[in-house]
Amino acid sequence: MDGEIKLVHREHVSPVLPDAAKAFGPEEAQKANEFHRSFPEYAPTPLADLKALAKELGVSGIYVKDESYRFGLNAFKVLGGSYCLGRYIAEVLGRDISQLPYAVMTSDDMRRQLGQLTFVTATDGNHGRGIAWTANRLGQNSVVYMPHGSAAERLANIKALGADASITDLNYDDTVRLASRMAEEKGWILVQDTAWPGYEKIPTWIMQGYTSMAWEIVEQLQKQKPTHIFLQAGVGAMAGAMAGFITAYYGSQTRPRIIIVEPDRADCIFHTAEANDGALHAVRGSLSTIMAGLACGEPCTIGWEILRECADDFFSIPDFVAANGMRVLANPLAGDTRIISGESGAATMGLVTQILRDEKLEHLKNSLELDSASRILCISTEGDTDRANYRRIVWDGAYSSCK
């Protein structure tokens, strides 16, 4: 094994809900969820209660939201992509998204009003697939650019949905810049799941779409409130949206502890938290990690504004931690549910099991205040979206980067 697990902790004293989190509270989450429920393919993804694993690791509960079932696309990202396209179309028509469920959005009359729109994005795979799927369902066009090293299977999945998709020779952040430039040149609509100054409305809609998942989680948990929530971060959009919802739903002073997890070769959120100087800190270069969905070097401005005020701990982890998480979820203890979780999806569970099983990491366990009363929530954000690499890791024990 190589690499080191690193932690930065932040103290929060304000009892007031941060302004940045207000756009991701229960009201917005319910609205997003109602939009998603209007799709024929909709069903809440399962929340696995891993009782045997919790007992083995000495905690009260471990829950895993399994997003491999989402809309048949094997990942959660379609929640943001579909809601964002819906909100954009609603704005063009001067209507509220609540007036435009799937049946209305796909009507012949609606298509005549809209004509042909082209949505463009950059992606490592899952976000682009969600954009392509939604554009296909709504009778619109999509163009998808992917960074160097993207899996051929992910490209094929996007092309199968009718998108004009290609793999570039650029890293993720430069691919985002390419998509932005092409949108300006061709009059396309950029639908990117990261934000920067001057480009925040559409990323906010995407993040609000992610809170549909949070709405399902609190309904499934009922009154069983977690004590710790582990969230993986690439640019920090999903983590920021979930942290905003959690803080708004449970209250600033009574919310669960929020822990952010990133790959050590693309840990821009970790470095931003570590510097604590008011600036965003990017990671440059190839961003080489098996956690392809988290291989992002520049933080989302909106996501960081929330995480700065709502997240308690920031972890930077080596690839072997995520690989271990994949194997733990794929090989459950008796009575627990098997979960097929990809490299990015299993990052948080890998960290949880590593901390609770490795005596050398006792200081991290103590720092997070993990004990027999802890109820832990993780989100498996993707299934085996790159099946060949999944097998290499789970079958062969190989976790070298595919990037």
Summary of the structure (lengths in Angstrom):
residues: 403
radius of gyration: 19.7
end to end distance: 18.5
largest distance: 63.6
contacts: 1519
relative contact order: 0.18
helix: 48%
strand: 14%
